[in-house]
């Protein structure tokens, strides 16, 4: 089994089995090597975690060019603080193959080389009064992008934008994830909705509502999801188990933004935007029925 280094002097090669009936999170470390981190992404099959830093005090008001992307090697511990720089306000991040896609300044999708960080392409939405926030990708390369301000959802195919949804239940649409053949969207602004979409038919199912101000959503690798609430809650959701609070950050004003995780759901990385920190967790799950 590949060993994963998550902090200096800490090597994790396996977990001790525990009797449990809900997922549990073990806090591993908290780092301050960041500047307003907004999103984290771990590409499938990669040893790297990519972290977008906004650097300033808020999207659309910061001086241009101050944002950057850091990356951490989860096997060797190598740290590249400014792997790619010169952005305005990095937001959601996703990848496929040797390409990384990122939202910048609420208006652009930027494509980077996954190894070098060199910018290879950029698509800017022309529609006014939007705030693009997070991004997901299907196996065929179709990109899904949320618009939090407009409560809308777009796709981007061949450089062409198309609005797919607007208004209820997408008000405050924030995080988006492709998992197990479905698109999942979570909504902030106090809506707290979790929506599942069939990407071909566009049929929607409202799975959760009134669950805080949800920002991030990532797969747990077993049919469920890990969610972040801006108010400071790290959550797990599954159809069978409902919502479990993994961490509540009681007494802290951190603004928990767009989480990332390893594709198997074992490790989750939670950016604290307001306090410029990043937390790492190991998640353990109850045994599958009959397994």
ZADO-1210 file (C-alpha; in nm, 4 decimals, padded with zeros to 6 digits):
<atoms>
<atom x="00.0000" y="00.0000" z="00.0000" code="UNK" pos="1"/>
<atom x="00.1330" y="00.3448" z="-00.0893" code="UNK" pos="2"/>
<atom x="00.2344" y="00.5461" z="00.2137" code="UNK" pos="3"/>
<atom x="00.0947" y="00.8962" z="00.2285" code="UNK" pos="4"/>
<atom x="00.2902" y="01.1700" z="00.3994" code="UNK" pos="5"/>
<atom x="00.0570" y="01.4407" z="00.5269" code="UNK" pos="6"/>
<atom x="00.2850" y="01.6343" z="00.7621" code="UNK" pos="7"/>
<atom x="00.6465" y="01.6398" z="00.8649" code="UNK" pos="8"/>
<atom x="00.7250" y="01.3238" z="01.0576" code="UNK" pos="9"/>
<atom x="00.3783" y="01.1756" z="01.0028" code="UNK" pos="10"/>
<atom x="00.3360" y="00.8764" z="00.7734" code="UNK" pos="11"/>
<atom x="00.0027" y="00.6989" z="00.7381" code="UNK" pos="12"/>
<atom x="00.0011" y="00.3484" z="00.5945" code="UNK" pos="13"/>
<atom x="-00.3256" y="00.2174" z="00.7320" code="UNK" pos="14"/>
<atom x="-00.6003" y="00.2757" z="00.9837" code="UNK" pos="15"/>
<atom x="-00.6990" y="00.0790" z="01.2909" code="UNK" pos="16"/>
<atom x="-01.0454" y="-00.0662" z="01.2467" code="UNK" pos="17"/>
<atom x="-01.3022" y="00.0728" z="01.4868" code="UNK" pos="18"/>
<atom x="-01.6550" y="-00.0357" z="01.5671" code="UNK" pos="19"/>
<atom x="-01.8752" y="00.2466" z="01.4413" code="UNK" pos="20"/>
<atom x="-02.2030" y="00.3083" z="01.2640" code="UNK" pos="21"/>
<atom x="-02.1336" y="00.6540" z="01.1168" code="UNK" pos="22"/>
<atom x="-01.8291" y="00.8098" z="00.9477" code="UNK" pos="23"/>
<atom x="-01.5742" y="00.9656" z="01.1806" code="UNK" pos="24"/>
<atom x="-01.3026" y="01.2254" z="01.1177" code="UNK" pos="25"/>
<atom x="-00.9611" y="01.2349" z="01.2818" code="UNK" pos="26"/>
<atom x="-00.7863" y="01.5738" z="01.2621" code="UNK" pos="27"/>
<atom x="-00.4276" y="01.5241" z="01.1424" code="UNK" pos="28"/>
<atom x="-00.2849" y="01.8751" z="01.1210" code="UNK" pos="29"/>
<atom x="-00.3583" y="02.2400" z="01.0600" code="UNK" pos="30"/>
<atom x="-00.1235" y="02.4556" z="00.8526" code="UNK" pos="31"/>
<atom x="-00.0869" y="02.8334" z="00.8225" code="UNK" pos="32"/>
<atom x="00.1157" y="02.8277" z="00.4985" code="UNK" pos="33"/>
<atom x="-00.1714" y="02.9815" z="00.3027" code="UNK" pos="34"/>
<atom x="-00.3307" y="03.3154" z="00.2175" code="UNK" pos="35"/>
<atom x="-00.7117" y="03.3075" z="00.2045" code="UNK" pos="36"/>
<atom x="-00.7328" y="02.9498" z="00.0673" code="UNK" pos="37"/>
<atom x="-01.0607" y="02.8979" z="-00.1186" code="UNK" pos="38"/>
<atom x="-01.0435" y="02.5548" z="-00.2815" code="UNK" pos="39"/>
<atom x="-00.8488" y="02.2281" z="-00.2704" code="UNK" pos="40"/>
<atom x="-00.8287" y="01.9554" z="-00.5355" code="UNK" pos="41"/>
<atom x="-00.6515" y="01.6175" z="-00.5446" code="UNK" pos="42"/>
<atom x="-00.6469" y="01.4769" z="-00.9013" code="UNK" pos="43"/>
<atom x="-00.7266" y="01.1057" z="-00.9390" code="UNK" pos="44"/>
<atom x="-00.4048" y="00.9042" z="-00.9514" code="UNK" pos="45"/>
<atom x="-00.1924" y="01.2012" z="-00.8462" code="UNK" pos="46"/>
<atom x="00.0298" y="01.2476" z="-00.5409" code="UNK" pos="47"/>
<atom x="-00.0374" y="01.6233" z="-00.5365" code="UNK" pos="48"/>
<atom x="-00.2970" y="01.8386" z="-00.3627" code="UNK" pos="49"/>
<atom x="-00.3595" y="02.1747" z="-00.5349" code="UNK" pos="50"/>
<atom x="-00.4717" y="02.4698" z="-00.3201" code="UNK" pos="51"/>
<atom x="-00.6003" y="02.8016" z="-00.4561" code="UNK" pos="52"/>
<atom x="-00.5027" y="03.1113" z="-00.2538" code="UNK" pos="53"/>
<atom x="-00.6922" y="03.4370" z="-00.3025" code="UNK" pos="54"/>
<atom x="-00.4339" y="03.6328" z="-00.0983" code="UNK" pos="55"/>
<atom x="-00.6502" y="03.9446" z="-00.0509" code="UNK" pos="56"/>
<atom x="-00.9626" y="04.0279" z="00.1454" code="UNK" pos="57"/>
<atom x="-01.2353" y="03.9220" z="-00.0936" code="UNK" pos="58"/>
<atom x="-01.3300" y="03.8289" z="-00.4490" code="UNK" pos="59"/>
<atom x="-01.3773" y="04.1111" z="-00.7019" code="UNK" pos="60"/>
<atom x="-01.2236" y="04.3726" z="-00.4683" code="UNK" pos="61"/>
<atom x="-00.8620" y="04.2539" z="-00.4493" code="UNK" pos="62"/>
<atom x="-00.5773" y="04.4013" z="-00.6561" code="UNK" pos="63"/>
<atom x="-00.5367" y="04.1942" z="-00.9746" code="UNK" pos="64"/>
<atom x="-00.2688" y="03.9308" z="-01.0048" code="UNK" pos="65"/>
<atom x="-00.2237" y="03.8557" z="-00.6335" code="UNK" pos="66"/>
<atom x="-00.3835" y="03.5104" z="-00.6346" code="UNK" pos="67"/>
<atom x="-00.1848" y="03.1895" z="-00.6722" code="UNK" pos="68"/>
<atom x="-00.2005" y="02.8098" z="-00.6532" code="UNK" pos="69"/>
<atom x="00.0116" y="02.6063" z="-00.4102" code="UNK" pos="70"/>
<atom x="00.0646" y="02.2334" z="-00.4219" code="UNK" pos="71"/>
<atom x="00.1634" y="01.9720" z="-00.1651" code="UNK" pos="72"/>
<atom x="00.3000" y="01.6279" z="-00.2517" code="UNK" pos="73"/>
<atom x="00.1140" y="01.3807" z="-00.0322" code="UNK" pos="74"/>
<atom x="00.3832" y="01.1131" z="-00.0673" code="UNK" pos="75"/>
<atom x="00.7097" y="01.3062" z="-00.0314" code="UNK" pos="76"/>
<atom x="00.5835" y="01.6118" z="00.1561" code="UNK" pos="77"/>
<atom x="00.7327" y="01.8453" z="-00.1068" code="UNK" pos="78"/>
<atom x="00.5784" y="02.1922" z="-00.0786" code="UNK" pos="79"/>
<atom x="00.5532" y="02.4366" z="-00.3699" code="UNK" pos="80"/>
<atom x="00.4069" y="02.7554" z="-00.2244" code="UNK" pos="81"/>
<atom x="00.3580" y="02.9400" z="-00.5550" code="UNK" pos="82"/>
<atom x="00.3305" y="02.6644" z="-00.8088" code="UNK" pos="83"/>
<atom x="00.1295" y="02.8912" z="-01.0401" code="UNK" pos="84"/>
<atom x="00.0749" y="03.2640" z="-00.9809" code="UNK" pos="85"/>
<atom x="-00.0609" y="03.5834" z="-01.1321" code="UNK" pos="86"/>
<atom x="-00.4332" y="03.5143" z="-01.0913" code="UNK" pos="87"/>
<atom x="-00.6953" y="03.7499" z="-00.9533" code="UNK" pos="88"/>
<atom x="-00.9038" y="03.5283" z="-00.7216" code="UNK" pos="89"/>
<atom x="-00.8694" y="03.1495" z="-00.7633" code="UNK" pos="90"/>
<atom x="-01.1914" y="02.9615" z="-00.6910" code="UNK" pos="91"/>
<atom x="-01.3018" y="02.6058" z="-00.7757" code="UNK" pos="92"/>
<atom x="-01.0465" y="02.3601" z="-00.9139" code="UNK" pos="93"/>
<atom x="-01.0841" y="02.0318" z="-01.1046" code="UNK" pos="94"/>
<atom x="-00.8609" y="01.8269" z="-01.3349" code="UNK" pos="95"/>
<atom x="-00.8613" y="01.5635" z="-01.6047" code="UNK" pos="96"/>
<atom x="-00.5592" y="01.3917" z="-01.7518" code="UNK" pos="97"/>
<atom x="-00.2718" y="01.6393" z="-01.7715" code="UNK" pos="98"/>
<atom x="-00.4946" y="01.9474" z="-01.7477" code="UNK" pos="99"/>
<atom x="-00.6145" y="02.1470" z="-01.4471" code="UNK" pos="100"/>
<atom x="-00.9180" y="02.3765" z="-01.4744" code="UNK" pos="101"/>
<atom x="-00.9823" y="02.6612" z="-01.2312" code="UNK" pos="102"/>
<atom x="-01.2329" y="02.9437" z="-01.1890" code="UNK" pos="103"/>
<atom x="-01.0666" y="03.2848" z="-01.1595" code="UNK" pos="104"/>
<atom x="-01.2283" y="03.6135" z="-01.0498" code="UNK" pos="105"/>
<atom x="-01.5795" y="03.4745" z="-01.0896" code="UNK" pos="106"/>
<atom x="-01.5720" y="03.5148" z="-01.4693" code="UNK" pos="107"/>
<atom x="-01.3048" y="03.2920" z="-01.6231" code="UNK" pos="108"/>
<atom x="-01.2285" y="02.9235" z="-01.6608" code="UNK" pos="109"/>
<atom x="-00.8503" y="02.8893" z="-01.6811" code="UNK" pos="110"/>
<atom x="-00.6794" y="02.5739" z="-01.8120" code="UNK" pos="111"/>
<atom x="-00.3298" y="02.4946" z="-01.6786" code="UNK" pos="112"/>
<atom x="-00.0757" y="02.2240" z="-01.7485" code="UNK" pos="113"/>
<atom x="-00.1043" y="01.9921" z="-01.4480" code="UNK" pos="114"/>
<atom x="00.2710" y="01.9537" z="-01.4076" code="UNK" pos="115"/>
<atom x="00.4183" y="02.2917" z="-01.5019" code="UNK" pos="116"/>
<atom x="00.1325" y="02.5276" z="-01.4086" code="UNK" pos="117"/>
<atom x="00.1627" y="02.7038" z="-01.7448" code="UNK" pos="118"/>
<atom x="-00.1655" y="02.8580" z="-01.8628" code="UNK" pos="119"/>
<atom x="-00.2882" y="02.6843" z="-02.1785" code="UNK" pos="120"/>
<atom x="-00.6304" y="02.8381" z="-02.2305" code="UNK" pos="121"/>
<atom x="-00.8954" y="03.0695" z="-02.0875" code="UNK" pos="122"/>
<atom x="-01.2701" y="03.1012" z="-02.1411" code="UNK" pos="123"/>
<atom x="-01.4496" y="03.4122" z="-02.0159" code="UNK" pos="124"/>
<atom x="-01.8268" y="03.4263" z="-01.9770" code="UNK" pos="125"/>
<atom x="-01.9819" y="03.7317" z="-02.1425" code="UNK" pos="126"/>
<atom x="-02.3051" y="03.7294" z="-01.9439" code="UNK" pos="127"/>
<atom x="-02.3350" y="04.0133" z="-01.6912" code="UNK" pos="128"/>
<atom x="-02.4115" y="03.9849" z="-01.3208" code="UNK" pos="129"/>
<atom x="-02.2631" y="03.6387" z="-01.2705" code="UNK" pos="130"/>
<atom x="-02.0200" y="03.5024" z="-01.0147" code="UNK" pos="131"/>
<atom x="-01.8733" y="03.1727" z="-01.1321" code="UNK" pos="132"/>
<atom x="-01.7629" y="02.9732" z="-00.8297" code="UNK" pos="133"/>
<atom x="-01.6943" y="02.6008" z="-00.8704" code="UNK" pos="134"/>
<atom x="-01.6275" y="02.3568" z="-01.1513" code="UNK" pos="135"/>
<atom x="-01.6697" y="01.9857" z="-01.2255" code="UNK" pos="136"/>
<atom x="-01.5802" y="01.7723" z="-01.5259" code="UNK" pos="137"/>
<atom x="-01.7335" y="01.4664" z="-01.6898" code="UNK" pos="138"/>
<atom x="-01.5222" y="01.1902" z="-01.8482" code="UNK" pos="139"/>
<atom x="-01.5938" y="01.3317" z="-02.1968" code="UNK" pos="140"/>
<atom x="-01.4514" y="01.6718" z="-02.0923" code="UNK" pos="141"/>
<atom x="-01.7806" y="01.8545" z="-02.0460" code="UNK" pos="142"/>
<atom x="-01.7338" y="02.1196" z="-01.7776" code="UNK" pos="143"/>
<atom x="-02.0053" y="02.2168" z="-01.5281" code="UNK" pos="144"/>
<atom x="-01.9774" y="02.5607" z="-01.3632" code="UNK" pos="145"/>
<atom x="-02.1891" y="02.7142" z="-01.0870" code="UNK" pos="146"/>
<atom x="-02.2979" y="03.0791" z="-01.0746" code="UNK" pos="147"/>
<atom x="-02.3570" y="03.1693" z="-00.7104" code="UNK" pos="148"/>
<atom x="-02.4841" y="03.5219" z="-00.7729" code="UNK" pos="149"/>
<atom x="-02.7376" y="03.4190" z="-01.0344" code="UNK" pos="150"/>
<atom x="-02.8327" y="03.0887" z="-00.8723" code="UNK" pos="151"/>
<atom x="-02.7509" y="02.9193" z="-01.2010" code="UNK" pos="152"/>
<atom x="-02.5601" y="02.6295" z="-01.3530" code="UNK" pos="153"/>
<atom x="-02.3725" y="02.6357" z="-01.6855" code="UNK" pos="154"/>
<atom x="-02.1906" y="02.3842" z="-01.8962" code="UNK" pos="155"/>
<atom x="-01.8887" y="02.4647" z="-02.1119" code="UNK" pos="156"/>
<atom x="-01.8256" y="02.2454" z="-02.4158" code="UNK" pos="157"/>
<atom x="-01.5867" y="02.3318" z="-02.6974" code="UNK" pos="158"/>
<atom x="-01.5466" y="02.6819" z="-02.5580" code="UNK" pos="159"/>
<atom x="-01.9215" y="02.7501" z="-02.5727" code="UNK" pos="160"/>
<atom x="-02.1223" y="02.8443" z="-02.2623" code="UNK" pos="161"/>
<atom x="-02.4780" y="02.7197" z="-02.2084" code="UNK" pos="162"/>
<atom x="-02.7036" y="02.7986" z="-01.9117" code="UNK" pos="163"/>
<atom x="-02.8804" y="02.4842" z="-01.7937" code="UNK" pos="164"/>
<atom x="-03.0576" y="02.5920" z="-01.4736" code="UNK" pos="165"/>
<atom x="-03.1500" y="02.9123" z="-01.2939" code="UNK" pos="166"/>
<atom x="-03.3480" y="02.9878" z="-00.9779" code="UNK" pos="167"/>
<atom x="-03.4990" y="02.7376" z="-00.7360" code="UNK" pos="168"/>
<atom x="-03.3642" y="02.5037" z="-00.6139" code="UNK" pos="169"/>
<atom x="-03.0277" y="02.6382" z="-00.7418" code="UNK" pos="170"/>
<atom x="-03.0392" y="02.9707" z="-00.5523" code="UNK" pos="171"/>
<atom x="-02.6870" y="03.0253" z="-00.4171" code="UNK" pos="172"/>
<atom x="-02.5425" y="02.7414" z="-00.6302" code="UNK" pos="173"/>
<atom x="-02.1864" y="02.6993" z="-00.5054" code="UNK" pos="174"/>
<atom x="-02.0008" y="02.3660" z="-00.5035" code="UNK" pos="175"/>
<atom x="-02.0319" y="02.1118" z="-00.7850" code="UNK" pos="176"/>
<atom x="-01.8955" y="01.7574" z="-00.8202" code="UNK" pos="177"/>
<atom x="-01.9152" y="01.4771" z="-01.0769" code="UNK" pos="178"/>
<atom x="-01.9336" y="01.1375" z="-00.9051" code="UNK" pos="179"/>
<atom x="-02.0625" y="00.7958" z="-01.0032" code="UNK" pos="180"/>
<atom x="-02.2267" y="00.9250" z="-01.3200" code="UNK" pos="181"/>
<atom x="-02.4125" y="01.2095" z="-01.1476" code="UNK" pos="182"/>
<atom x="-02.3615" y="01.5839" z="-01.1035" code="UNK" pos="183"/>
<atom x="-02.4039" y="01.7085" z="-00.7448" code="UNK" pos="184"/>
<atom x="-02.4584" y="02.0747" z="-00.6596" code="UNK" pos="185"/>
<atom x="-02.4678" y="02.2390" z="-00.3158" code="UNK" pos="186"/>
<atom x="-02.6093" y="02.5836" z="-00.2408" code="UNK" pos="187"/>
<atom x="-02.4897" y="02.8548" z="-00.0022" code="UNK" pos="188"/>
<atom x="-02.6585" y="03.1779" z="00.1023" code="UNK" pos="189"/>
<atom x="-02.8490" y="02.9926" z="00.3727" code="UNK" pos="190"/>
<atom x="-03.0297" y="02.7707" z="00.1209" code="UNK" pos="191"/>
<atom x="-02.8391" y="02.4573" z="00.2194" code="UNK" pos="192"/>
<atom x="-02.9630" y="02.2513" z="-00.0748" code="UNK" pos="193"/>
<atom x="-02.7961" y="01.9392" z="-00.2143" code="UNK" pos="194"/>
<atom x="-02.9154" y="01.8574" z="-00.5660" code="UNK" pos="195"/>
<atom x="-02.8411" y="01.5550" z="-00.7837" code="UNK" pos="196"/>
<atom x="-02.8606" y="01.5928" z="-01.1631" code="UNK" pos="197"/>
<atom x="-02.8613" y="01.3328" z="-01.4374" code="UNK" pos="198"/>
<atom x="-02.6135" y="01.4889" z="-01.6823" code="UNK" pos="199"/>
<atom x="-02.7883" y="01.3521" z="-01.9932" code="UNK" pos="200"/>
<atom x="-03.1572" y="01.4055" z="-01.9151" code="UNK" pos="201"/>
<atom x="-03.1022" y="01.7010" z="-01.6732" code="UNK" pos="202"/>
<atom x="-03.3522" y="01.5419" z="-01.4352" code="UNK" pos="203"/>
<atom x="-03.2981" y="01.6827" z="-01.0847" code="UNK" pos="204"/>
<atom x="-03.3521" y="01.5402" z="-00.7360" code="UNK" pos="205"/>
<atom x="-03.3424" y="01.7548" z="-00.4214" code="UNK" pos="206"/>
<atom x="-03.1561" y="01.5414" z="-00.1676" code="UNK" pos="207"/>
<atom x="-03.1150" y="01.7969" z="00.1139" code="UNK" pos="208"/>
<atom x="-03.2498" y="02.1414" z="00.1934" code="UNK" pos="209"/>
<atom x="-03.2060" y="02.3986" z="00.4711" code="UNK" pos="210"/>
<atom x="-02.8695" y="02.2439" z="00.5679" code="UNK" pos="211"/>
<atom x="-02.6748" y="02.5606" z="00.6456" code="UNK" pos="212"/>
<atom x="-02.4747" y="02.7464" z="00.3810" code="UNK" pos="213"/>
<atom x="-02.3045" y="02.4710" z="00.1853" code="UNK" pos="214"/>
<atom x="-01.9886" y="02.5534" z="-00.0109" code="UNK" pos="215"/>
<atom x="-01.7888" y="02.2426" z="-00.1030" code="UNK" pos="216"/>
<atom x="-01.8809" y="01.8897" z="-00.2136" code="UNK" pos="217"/>
<atom x="-01.6514" y="01.5938" z="-00.2883" code="UNK" pos="218"/>
<atom x="-01.7091" y="01.2228" z="-00.3312" code="UNK" pos="219"/>
<atom x="-01.6354" y="00.9835" z="-00.0460" code="UNK" pos="220"/>
<atom x="-01.5499" y="00.7112" z="-00.2992" code="UNK" pos="221"/>
<atom x="-01.8361" y="00.4868" z="-00.1850" code="UNK" pos="222"/>
<atom x="-02.1549" y="00.6528" z="-00.3063" code="UNK" pos="223"/>
<atom x="-02.1712" y="00.9285" z="-00.0452" code="UNK" pos="224"/>
<atom x="-02.0382" y="01.2821" z="-00.0230" code="UNK" pos="225"/>
<atom x="-01.8351" y="01.5045" z="00.2086" code="UNK" pos="226"/>
<atom x="-01.9728" y="01.8597" z="00.2341" code="UNK" pos="227"/>
<atom x="-01.8502" y="02.1856" z="00.3852" code="UNK" pos="228"/>
<atom x="-02.0685" y="02.4506" z="00.5473" code="UNK" pos="229"/>
<atom x="-01.9302" y="02.8054" z="00.5366" code="UNK" pos="230"/>
<atom x="-02.0310" y="02.8491" z="00.9007" code="UNK" pos="231"/>
<atom x="-01.7686" y="02.5923" z="00.9990" code="UNK" pos="232"/>
<atom x="-01.9154" y="02.2417" z="00.9721" code="UNK" pos="233"/>
<atom x="-01.7550" y="01.9489" z="00.7937" code="UNK" pos="234"/>
<atom x="-02.0323" y="01.7049" z="00.7005" code="UNK" pos="235"/>
<atom x="-02.0848" y="01.3614" z="00.5501" code="UNK" pos="236"/>
<atom x="-02.3980" y="01.2677" z="00.3568" code="UNK" pos="237"/>
<atom x="-02.5249" y="00.9398" z="00.2182" code="UNK" pos="238"/>
<atom x="-02.8719" y="00.8279" z="00.1128" code="UNK" pos="239"/>
<atom x="-02.8688" y="00.5519" z="00.3729" code="UNK" pos="240"/>
<atom x="-02.7170" y="00.7446" z="00.6629" code="UNK" pos="241"/>
<atom x="-02.8270" y="01.1033" z="00.6026" code="UNK" pos="242"/>
<atom x="-02.6088" y="01.3824" z="00.7442" code="UNK" pos="243"/>
<atom x="-02.3272" y="01.3279" z="00.9945" code="UNK" pos="244"/>
<atom x="-02.1275" y="01.6164" z="01.1425" code="UNK" pos="245"/>
<atom x="-01.7576" y="01.5244" z="01.1142" code="UNK" pos="246"/>
<atom x="-01.6277" y="01.8450" z="01.2757" code="UNK" pos="247"/>
<atom x="-01.8020" y="02.1570" z="01.3971" code="UNK" pos="248"/>
<atom x="-01.5117" y="02.3991" z="01.4605" code="UNK" pos="249"/>
<atom x="-01.7019" y="02.5270" z="01.7647" code="UNK" pos="250"/>
<atom x="-01.6028" y="02.8760" z="01.8712" code="UNK" pos="251"/>
<atom x="-01.4001" y="02.9465" z="01.5561" code="UNK" pos="252"/>
<atom x="-01.4822" y="03.1952" z="01.2814" code="UNK" pos="253"/>
<atom x="-01.3040" y="03.0244" z="00.9952" code="UNK" pos="254"/>
<atom x="-01.5327" y="03.0360" z="00.6864" code="UNK" pos="255"/>
<atom x="-01.4979" y="02.6747" z="00.5665" code="UNK" pos="256"/>
<atom x="-01.4712" y="02.6891" z="00.1889" code="UNK" pos="257"/>
<atom x="-01.4407" y="02.4399" z="-00.0970" code="UNK" pos="258"/>
<atom x="-01.2983" y="02.1171" z="00.0440" code="UNK" pos="259"/>
<atom x="-01.0969" y="01.8638" z="-00.1523" code="UNK" pos="260"/>
<atom x="-01.0086" y="01.5032" z="-00.0919" code="UNK" pos="261"/>
<atom x="-00.8451" y="01.1890" z="-00.2200" code="UNK" pos="262"/>
<atom x="-01.0767" y="01.0048" z="-00.4610" code="UNK" pos="263"/>
<atom x="-01.1248" y="00.7188" z="-00.2128" code="UNK" pos="264"/>
<atom x="-01.2605" y="00.9626" z="00.0476" code="UNK" pos="265"/>
<atom x="-00.9965" y="00.8685" z="00.3039" code="UNK" pos="266"/>
<atom x="-00.8284" y="01.2080" z="00.3354" code="UNK" pos="267"/>
<atom x="-01.0111" y="01.5417" z="00.3281" code="UNK" pos="268"/>
<atom x="-00.8532" y="01.8879" z="00.3146" code="UNK" pos="269"/>
<atom x="-01.0577" y="02.1809" z="00.4461" code="UNK" pos="270"/>
<atom x="-00.9584" y="02.5422" z="00.3665" code="UNK" pos="271"/>
<atom x="-01.0266" y="02.8056" z="00.6335" code="UNK" pos="272"/>
<atom x="-01.0634" y="03.1189" z="00.4232" code="UNK" pos="273"/>
<atom x="-01.0986" y="03.3737" z="00.7012" code="UNK" pos="274"/>
<atom x="-00.8080" y="03.2458" z="00.9136" code="UNK" pos="275"/>
<atom x="-00.5784" y="03.1532" z="00.6183" code="UNK" pos="276"/>
<atom x="-00.5336" y="02.7927" z="00.7316" code="UNK" pos="277"/>
<atom x="-00.5822" y="02.4427" z="00.5957" code="UNK" pos="278"/>
<atom x="-00.6919" y="02.1387" z="00.7968" code="UNK" pos="279"/>
<atom x="-00.6288" y="01.7755" z="00.7033" code="UNK" pos="280"/>
<atom x="-00.8479" y="01.4867" z="00.8184" code="UNK" pos="281"/>
<atom x="-00.8528" y="01.1130" z="00.7904" code="UNK" pos="282"/>
<atom x="-01.2073" y="00.9810" z="00.7479" code="UNK" pos="283"/>
<atom x="-01.3034" y="00.6322" z="00.8605" code="UNK" pos="284"/>
<atom x="-01.6284" y="00.4732" z="00.7511" code="UNK" pos="285"/>
<atom x="-01.8499" y="00.2029" z="00.8993" code="UNK" pos="286"/>
<atom x="-01.8163" y="-00.1357" z="00.7291" code="UNK" pos="287"/>
<atom x="-02.0393" y="-00.1991" z="00.4307" code="UNK" pos="288"/>
<atom x="-02.3313" y="-00.4380" z="00.4924" code="UNK" pos="289"/>
<atom x="-02.2037" y="-00.7893" z="00.4455" code="UNK" pos="290"/>
<atom x="-01.8488" y="-00.6661" z="00.3905" code="UNK" pos="291"/>
</atoms>
